[in-house]
Amino acid sequence: MSLRGEELGGIPEETARVARAAFPRGCLGLWLRDSLGTLYTDADFVTLYPERGRPAVAPWRLALVTVLQFAEALTDRQAADAVRGRIDWKYALGLALTDPGFDFSVLSEFRERVLAGGRAAVFLDRLLEHCRERGWLGAGGRQRTDSTHVLAAVRALGRLQLAEETLRAALDAVAREAPDWLAGWAPEAWGARYGRRSEAGRLPRATAARERRAEQAGADGVALLGALAAPDAPAGAGLLPAVATLRRVWLQQFYAPDEAGRVGWRRVEDLPPHARAIRSPHDVEARFGRKRELAWVGYKDHLTETCAPELPHLVTHVATTAATTDDRAVTPRVQADLAAKGLLPGEHVVDAGYTDAGLVAQSRRLHGIDLVGPVQQDTSRQARAGAGFALADFRIDWPQQTVTCPAGQPSVRWEPRQTAYGTPVIEVGFARAACRACPSRALCTTSPAEPRQLTLRTQAEHDALRAARERQQTPAYRAAYAARAGVEGTIAQAAGALEARRARYRTLAKTTLQALATATAINVLRLFAWTQDPTAYLARQSAFAALFPPEPAPC
């Protein structure tokens, strides 16, 4: 399949006439073509197609169909039917009313090409460029970020189900690759044992019975891996992805065979951490995540959007990560990507999960961004009780590398080191004799013999943390941070109307493409609503609430 460089052209006269008659007040499809043109061009995807072959459907049309598809939460088959039968879609795509469209499988093939060519970001980036040209978007201002969970397109399996389903998937893959070899080698009992998905039957209730069944699956998996590694095994069968997944799951779930050849099921304390544990053989990148009372298997979408009151609120960045990824690890990535797009905000409003002292300092130093979000308060006993000498009561002389306590005693130890997480800190200690003789010792430490010790961050982080803690107590901070709540509406729109909380596809890359297409669809829907009524983003107000207008904010 090759790209022929089709001329974009205009809208067929008959299509335009019928569409105008059918939608005299306009609709999304008509507005999209009239306001943003074709949005994409074939040049955006020219590297994805070979020079020779059967002519492909114009990729700019497929990209636009993808955006419209996600805006209405349609399946590939429904989207292809809409191209054939809906007047508004034909208008947006510049097609004649008699155009037969294409088979729905073309859309999945197009997505595969986009992923293979690393062009998934084009969906959102091209729309943002159009918005910048029209003055709807720019650098500076305020943006906000938050995340939501995404359920993987696989079943959540228990450990026993995971083992049996992984083995069944490997056997199924080998059966397609080398059916004659597997039919002659596999024991007859395996047909009943692994011929169907494990969740289709009943699992033993007794713990001992479940362990015996798991150990049986473990032994069978080891036998299959050994046979595939033998010299007489069919070429290539041992390199199948499903077989590679079997090896990884067996390393995670079972102990190596003992001297008697018995394969033991791992104890819970010997299992890998959630960040590495495979949860399904059908999506080895999906991870088990937990946030307060919510637990899921899949990914997380981190959405960043503008929130200027006079302009449409547009999603400027989407990051899809494993469910176990700490939100703090995403903050630098979001800011770096926004800098590359020329869309850095002046204020970046986030919740406590996205900020700490280091990120506050780093955001200011690297990008000149004011990272607005709650930072952790002093958790020492003295600070929590509001009595005694907290860290803020000590005087730090950074050039001299000394700390003076409230009683006037200088420190005797200043030792830079790193925490277990690689964070640079400074350990500060005071003289044992001076601390023991201090009349204020009860206000400083509860240790009967040891002196007071402090753990400091680097100077930049310490100063940033202190300033952030002081700022959090001001009305100006509370007013700025109040804007963060608005991103919940974006998450609700993505999850409710566009079904973004359930992955359509498997693997992180495909889930990322889904998130980018969903974000683009959100922006298109919002732009259409905003151009029809710029007050559409104002919070709805009941008739009763209107009787009691809020008092004006103090100057």
N, C-alpha and C positions, 0 to 999 in steps of 0.2 A: 504494500500500500504506500503510495507516494503523494506528495503535496504538489498541486498544480498551480498555486498562486492565483486563485480565483479572484476576479475583481469584486470588490465589495458591492458596488452599484447602489441603487436606490431601492425603494419599496415599489413593487408592481402596482400599477394604477388601480387595478381591480381590487387588490388586497387592501390598499389604502381606503378606497371608497367604501367597501363593505365594513371595514373596521371602524371607520368614523361613524357610519350609520348605526352599527351595533353598540358602540360605546360613545355616545355624544358627549358625555361628561369625562371621558378619558378613563384609563385604567393603568395598572402597573406596566403592562407590556408596551402600550402606546407611549407612555411617559418615558420609559427607559430608552426607547429608540429615538424619540424626539429630543430628549434632554442630554443623553450621554452618547448618542450615536450607536455604533456597534460595540462599544466598550473595549473589545479585544480585536486584534488583527491576526492574520495568519503568521505575520513575522514574529509574534510572541511565541510561536510553537514550531517554527520552521526546522529547528534542529532535531525535532522528535521524529521526523519522517525521512525515509530514504529518498534518493533522487529518482529511482526507477520503481515501477510497480503500478498496480491498479490505483486510479485516482481516489483519494480519501475524501470523506465528508469534510467540508471546510472546518478546520479546528476552531476558528473564531466563533462559529455557530455552536459547536459542541460545548465550548466554554460558556457561552451565554445560556445555552440550555441547562447546563449544570447549575448555574446561579439561579435560574428560574425554578429548576427542580427542587433545590434546597429551600428556596423561599416558600414553597408550598408543601414541603416534606413529601415529595412524590418518589415512588420507586422508579427504577430505570424504565420498566415497561409502561408505567403511567406517563412518564415524561415523553417517551417516544410517541405514545398515543396523542399527547397534547400537541406535539409538533405536527402530527397529521391532521388533527381535528379542530384545533382552537384558533380562532381568527386572531386573537390578540398575540399569540405566540408567533404566528406566521408574520404578523406585522413587525414584531421585534426582530425577527430573524431575516426579514426581507425576502420571504418566500411567496410564490404564487399560491393561490387558493387550491389549485389542483396538485401541488407538490406532494408526493407520497411519503416524504420523510425518510426515515431509516429504521433499521432493525434496532431494538433496544440494546442488543449486545454491543453496539458501537460505542455506547457511553462507557461501559466498563473497560473496553479496549482503550478508549481515549484516556481514562484515568490511569491505566497501567503505563501508557506512554508518558504521561505527565510525571508520574512518580519516577520512572526509570530515567527520565531526562532532568530530574531535579527542578521542575518548573511549577511545583505546587503553589509557591508564594505568588505567582503571577495573578491568580484569581483576586486576591485582596489588594496587591500592590498597584495594579492597573487602575482599579477603582479609586484608590486613594490619590493617585496622580491626577485623575479627572477632577476630583474634589478640590485639590490644591489649585488647579487651573481656574476653577470657578469661584475661588475665595471661600469655600465652605470649610476649609481645613488649613492649618498652618502650624508652625513651630511655636513654642512658648505656651502660655496658658496653663491650664490644669488638666491632668489626666488621672484616671483611677484604674486600679487593677484588682481583680479578685478571681477566684477559681471555683470550679464546680467539678463534681465527679462525673466520670463517663464509664458506663458499664460496658465491658468487653462483649463482643459478639460471640461469646461462648458460654457454656454452662459453668457455674461454680461447682467444683467437684470436691468431695472429701478425699482424704489420702488414699483410701482403698480404691475408690472410683477412679482417681487420677492414675494409679498404677495400672489398673486393668484397662482403662481406656487408652493409655499410652501404648501398651503392648498390643491392643487390638488395632490401633491406628498404624503401628509399625508392620504388623502382619498384613494388614490390608494393602499397604504400600508395596511390600515385597511381593504380594500375590499379583499385583498388577505388573510388576517388573519381571518376575520370574515365577510364573504360576506352576509350571511343571516341577521345578526344583522344590518349591514349598509343599506341593501336594505329596511328593514322595518323602519329604523329610519330616514334616510336622506330625506329631502324634494325633491319632484320631480324636482323642478326648478334647483337643483344643478347639475343635469345631463347635462343640456345645459350650465350652468355657469362654471363648473369645469371639464367637460368631456374631454377637450383637452387643450393643452398648451396655456397659455395666449398670447404668441408671435405669435400664429397661426392666431389670429384675429386682428381687429383694436382696438386701444385704443382711448378713447375720447380725443378730442383736447382741449376742454374747461377745465380750471382749476377746476371749480366747479363740473363739471361732473366727472372728475377724482377723486376728493375727495369723492363724493358720492359713486362711485364704490369701492374705497378703504375702506370706512367705512362699506360698505355692506360686503366685504370680511372679514374685522375685526370682524364684528358681527357673521358671519358664523363660523369663526375660534374659537371664544370664545364659541359658541354653541357646536361645535364638542368637544372641550377640556372638557367642562362641562359634556357632555354625556359620554365621555370616563372615567371620574372620578366618575361617578355614581356607586352605588353598583351593579346594574344589567348589567353593561358593560361587554363585553367578557373579560375573563382573559387574561392578557398579551397584549391586544391591546393598552392600554394606555402607555405601556413601549416600543413601537416600536421606533427605531431611528428616523424615519420620524416624528413621533408625538413629540418626544423630540425637534427636530429641529423646528417644528411649535411653540412650547412654546417659544423657544429662539427668533425666528424672531418676534413673536407677542409682546414680551417684548420690543424689539428694535424699532418696527415700529408703535406701537399703545399705546395709553393711556389706563389705566384701565377703565372699564365701569363706567359711572357716575351713579347718583341715578336713572336716568331714564333708565339705561341699555344701553345707547348709547356709542359705542366704537369710540373714536376719533383717527384720524390719526395724528401722532406726527409732530410737527413743525420741520423744518430743524435744528434749534438751539438746539433741544432736542434729536437729534439722537446721537447714540454712536460714539466714534472716529473710524477712519478707521481701527485701529489695532484690534478692537473687532467686527466691524460690519460684519454680515454674508452677502455675496453677492449672494449666490446660495444655495438652499436647497440640491443640489446634490454634493456639495463639501463645507462643512461648514468651512474648514480651509483656503480656498482661500480668499485673501484680496485685496482691492483696493490699488494700489501703483501708485505713481507719481514721475517721475524724469525729471526735467525740462519740456520740452513740451510733454514727453511721459507719457501716463496713461494706466494702464492695470489692470486686475483682475487675480490674480494668486500668483506666488512665485518669488523668486530670487535664482539664482545659483551663488555661489562664488567659482571661480576656482583659484587654486594656482599651479604654475608650476615652474620648474627649468629653468634657462636661461644661463647655461655655454656654451660658444661658441664652445667648442671642444666636447661636448656631446649632445645626443638627448634631446630636451626639453620635459620633461615628466610632466604630471599633477600628483601632489603628494597629493592633498587634494581637496575635494569638500564639500561644505556646502550648503544645500538647506534650505532657510528660508522663512517666510511669506514676502509678498511684502512690508510690512510696517516696517520690521526690519531695524534699523539703521546699516549701514556698520561698524560703530565703535564697535558695540557689537559683531561683527564677528571676529575681529582681535585677541582678546585673545583666542577665541575658535580654530581658525586656528593654532595658535602657540602652544597651549596645545596639540592638536592632533598630530602635527608634532613632538613634543617632545616625545610623547608616541610611535611614530613609529621610533624614532631615526633618524629623517630627518630634524632636525632644521637647518635653513639657518643661515649664518653669517650676511647676509643682507636681509631684507624683504622689497621689493620695492612696494609701494602702492600709490594710489591717495589720494587726500585730504579727501575723504569720510571715509577712514580707519584709520586716524591718528589724534591725538591731543597730547597735552603736557603730559597728564597722560599716554597715551599708549606708547609714546616714552620712558618715564621713566620706565614704567612697563615692557616693552619688554627687556630693558637692565638689569633690576634688576632680573627678574625671569628666563630669558632664555639666557641672553648675546647676544641678537639680536640687530642689528643696524636697527631700523625702519626708512626707507628712504621714505619720502613723505612730501608734503607741509603742514606746520602747519599754523594756522591762524596768521596773522600779528597783531600788536597792532592797535586796531580799535578806539582808543581814538581820540578826535578832534585834539589834539596837534600832534599826530603821523601822522594822515592823512594829516594835513596841512603842516607838516614839519617845524612847528614853535611853540615855547612854550616848556613847560616842559612835556615830555612824561614819561611813566613809567620807561623807561631805564635810565632816567636822575636822578632818585631817588636812594639813597644809602641805602641798606637794611642790617641791622645788625640782623641776624637770632638768634644768642644766646641771645642777649639782647632784642629781639622783639621790635625793634624800626626802624623807617625809617626816614632818613634825607633828606629834600628837597634840590634842587639845591641852594636855598638861605640860607641854613644852619640851618633851623628850624627843630627840632626833632618832631616826632609824639607823640601824647598824648593818642592814643587809638589803641589797638591791640586785635582784637576780632575774634577768630576762630568761624566759623559757617558753615552751609551747604546751598547750593542753593536749589531751588525747585526740581532739578533733583538728589539731594543727593550728589553733588560734594562738597568736603571740600574746603573752601576758607578762607581767612583772610581779615577782614575789618580793614582798617587803616585810622585813622582820625588825623587831625592836630588842633591845638588850634585856636579858632575863632579870638581871639584878635591878635595873631601873624600874621595870614593870612590877616586880615583887614589892618594891618599896613605895610605889606610887600610891598616894592617898585616894586617888580616883579609880583604882583598879576595878572596883565593882561596877563602874559605869562602862568599862572597856571590854572586859573578858570574864568568862565564868570559869576558865581553866584555873585550877588551884596552884599550878607551878609554871606553866608555859607562858611566854610573853604573847602579846597581840601580834597577829600576822594579817597582812592585807594582800589582796590580789588585784593588781591594777591592769587596765588595758593600756595600749600604747597611748601616747599623749593625744594624738589626733582623735582617737576613738573616745578617750576619756573626756576630752573637752566637748566632743559632739554629743556624748551621752548626757553629760551634765546639762548642756544647753537644751537638749530635747526634753529632759525631765522638767526643767524649769518652765519650758514653753508649754508643756502639756497642762499646766495649771492656769493658763490664761484664756480669757474669752475668745481671743483671736484664733487660737489653736482649735478650740471647740467648733468655732464657726467654719474654719477651713476643713476640719476633719468630717464635718457633717455631710460634705459632698460625697464621701465614699459610699454612703448608703444607696446612692442612685444606681450603682453598678448592679445591685441586686435585681433591679428591673430588667437589665440586659440579660442577666443569667436566667431570669424567669422567662423572658421572651425566647431565648435560645432553647431552653429545656422544654417549655410548654408548647409553643407554636411550631418550633422547628425540630423538635425531638432530638436535641443535641446530646442529651444525657445517655443515649443508648447508641453505641457504635454500630454503624451499618456494616463495617468491614473489619477484618482482622489485621493485626500488626499495628505498631506505632505509626509507621509512615502513612498507612491508609487512614488511620484515625486522625492524623494531623491534616491530611487533605480534606477530610470531612469537616474538621473544625474551621479550616480556612474558607471553604465554600459556604459554610453556615454563617461565618462572620461577614462575608461579602453579601450574602442574602439579607442579613440584618441591616447592613448599611443601605442597600437598595430600597428595602421596605421603609426605612426611616427617612431617607431622602425624598421618596415619593410622598410620604405623609407630611413631611415638613414643607415641601414646596406647595402642597395644597393648602396647608394651614400651619403657619409658623408657631402657633400656640399649642400645637398638638403635644408638645413635650411637657407642658405645664401640668403639674399634679392636679388631678381631678378634685373638685371641691363640692361638697354637698350643699344644698340650698340652706340647710340649717347652719353649717359652718360659715357660710358667707355672711350671716348676720352678725358674726363676731370677728371682724378683721383683726389680724395680729398687730400688736403694737410695733411701731417703727424701731428698728435696731438703734442702739445708742451710737453716737458718733465716736 
